[in-house]
Amino acid sequence: RLAVSHAFHSALMEPMLEEFGAVADTCTFSLPSIPIFSTLRGRLLGGDEPMDAGYWVAQAAGTVRFSDAISAALQAEPTHLVELGPKRTLIPMITRSHPATEFKALTPLPGPDATGVELTETVAALYRDGLNPKWDNLYPPHAQVPQRLSGYRFITTNRSWITPVEP
């Protein structure tokens, strides 16, 4: 949780914008490699629109155009929406404002108070629905160790019988 004394995305952010911009200028930015529906612009960003320091400074003080961005995104007729965050907030807003739109909503929530599914289960659900995730990005290199699977349980060379339990 972030303790704040005033609203983000408002004129109250003005005193910190110059310092925020200076810090953001030290970061490295590149053009998006996936489609981004910007809540600053309220539309799909063009391939030549960087999300650079100036973008994030404008985002900090600007109006959040969530409804415009979602309306633009839903025109692309997505099959799935995945919300990543500390709690389920955005998907319910989308389903209330666009009740006739059909999509599968997935919300992986970490932690003990999670009401959604874990990230790995979400990726598995996307895979079962026909999407092909970049598996190498899901696990760190040290966890990508090939494992030899055991043989088929009912092959005659490996007998695996369950010992019955007495009632």
C-alpha positions in Angstrom: 0.0 0.0 0.0 1.1 3.5 -0.7 0.3 6.2 1.9 -0.5 9.4 0.2 -1.5 12.9 1.4 -3.4 13.9 -1.8 -4.8 12.6 -5.1 -2.6 11.4 -7.9 -3.5 12.5 -11.4 -4.4 15.9 -10.3 -3.0 19.5 -10.1 -2.0 18.6 -6.5 0.9 16.7 -8.0 2.5 19.9 -9.5 5.1 20.4 -6.7 6.8 17.0 -7.4 6.6 16.9 -11.2 10.0 18.6 -11.9 11.9 16.3 -9.5 9.9 13.3 -10.8 10.8 14.2 -14.4 14.5 14.5 -13.5 14.4 11.0 -11.9 12.4 9.6 -14.9 15.0 11.1 -17.3 17.6 8.8 -15.8 15.6 5.7 -16.8 15.9 3.9 -20.1 12.8 3.8 -22.3 11.9 2.1 -25.5 8.9 2.0 -27.8 6.3 -0.5 -26.7 6.7 -4.0 -28.1 3.1 -4.9 -27.4 -0.1 -2.9 -28.0 -0.6 -0.4 -25.2 -4.0 1.3 -24.6 -2.9 4.4 -22.8 -5.0 5.8 -19.9 -3.2 9.1 -20.4 -4.2 9.3 -24.1 -7.4 7.3 -23.9 -6.5 5.2 -27.0 -4.0 2.8 -28.5 -0.6 4.3 -28.6 1.0 4.6 -32.0 4.2 2.6 -32.8 6.2 5.8 -32.7 4.8 7.1 -29.3 7.3 6.4 -26.6 6.3 6.0 -22.9 9.3 8.2 -21.9 9.9 10.5 -19.0 7.6 13.1 -20.4 4.8 10.6 -20.8 5.1 9.5 -17.1 5.2 13.1 -15.9 2.0 13.9 -17.8 0.5 10.6 -16.4 1.2 11.7 -12.8 -0.7 14.9 -13.1 -3.1 14.2 -15.9 -6.7 12.9 -16.0 -7.0 9.1 -16.1 -8.9 8.3 -19.2 -9.6 4.7 -18.2 -13.1 4.5 -19.8 -11.8 5.8 -23.2 -8.8 3.4 -23.1 -11.0 0.4 -22.3 -13.6 1.3 -24.9 -10.8 1.5 -27.5 -9.3 -1.8 -26.3 -12.7 -3.6 -26.4 -13.1 -2.6 -30.0 -10.3 -5.0 -30.7 -12.6 -7.8 -29.4 -10.2 -9.4 -26.9 -10.9 -13.0 -25.9 -9.3 -12.5 -22.4 -8.6 -9.7 -20.0 -6.0 -10.3 -17.3 -5.7 -7.9 -14.4 -2.5 -7.8 -12.5 -2.6 -5.9 -9.2 -2.9 -6.1 -5.5 -6.7 -6.6 -5.7 -9.5 -7.2 -8.2 -10.6 -3.6 -9.1 -10.5 -3.0 -12.9 -12.2 -6.1 -14.3 -15.4 -5.4 -12.3 -15.4 -1.8 -13.5 -15.1 -3.0 -17.1 -17.9 -5.6 -16.8 -20.2 -3.0 -15.3 -19.5 -0.4 -17.9 -19.6 -2.9 -20.9 -22.1 -5.7 -19.9 -22.7 -6.9 -23.4 -19.0 -7.5 -24.1 -17.9 -11.1 -24.0 -14.4 -12.0 -22.7 -12.8 -14.3 -20.1 -11.6 -12.3 -17.1 -8.6 -13.7 -15.2 -7.2 -12.0 -12.1 -4.2 -13.6 -10.5 -3.8 -12.3 -7.0 -0.8 -13.0 -4.8 -0.7 -13.3 -1.1 -2.8 -14.8 1.7 -5.9 -12.7 1.0 -6.0 -13.7 -2.7 -9.5 -14.4 -4.1 -8.3 -15.0 -7.7 -5.9 -17.6 -9.1 -2.2 -17.6 -9.0 -0.1 -16.3 -12.0 0.9 -19.8 -13.0 -2.7 -21.0 -13.0 -3.6 -17.9 -15.1 -0.9 -18.7 -17.7 -2.1 -22.3 -17.7 -5.7 -21.2 -18.3 -4.6 -19.0 -21.2 -2.7 -21.9 -22.7 -5.7 -24.2 -22.4 -7.8 -21.6 -24.2 -5.4 -21.7 -27.2 -2.9 -18.9 -26.4 0.8 -19.8 -26.4 2.7 -17.9 -23.7 6.4 -17.3 -23.8 7.3 -20.0 -21.2 10.9 -18.9 -20.9 9.7 -15.5 -19.5 7.5 -17.2 -16.9 10.3 -18.8 -15.0 13.8 -17.5 -14.2 16.7 -19.3 -16.0 17.8 -21.2 -12.8 14.4 -22.7 -12.6 14.4 -23.9 -16.2 15.9 -27.3 -15.6 14.8 -30.2 -17.8 13.3 -33.1 -15.8 13.1 -36.7 -16.9 9.6 -37.9 -16.5 8.8 -41.3 -15.1 7.5 -44.0 -17.4 3.9 -45.0 -18.0 2.5 -46.3 -14.8 0.9 -49.4 -16.3 3.8 -50.7 -18.3 4.8 -54.2 -17.2 8.4 -53.3 -16.4 7.4 -50.7 -13.7 4.6 -52.2 -11.5 3.0 -49.6 -9.3 0.3 -51.1 -7.2 -1.6 -49.3 -4.5 -1.7 -51.1 -1.2 -5.3 -51.2 0.0 -6.0 -49.5 3.2 -8.0 -51.5 5.8 -11.2 -49.8 6.9 
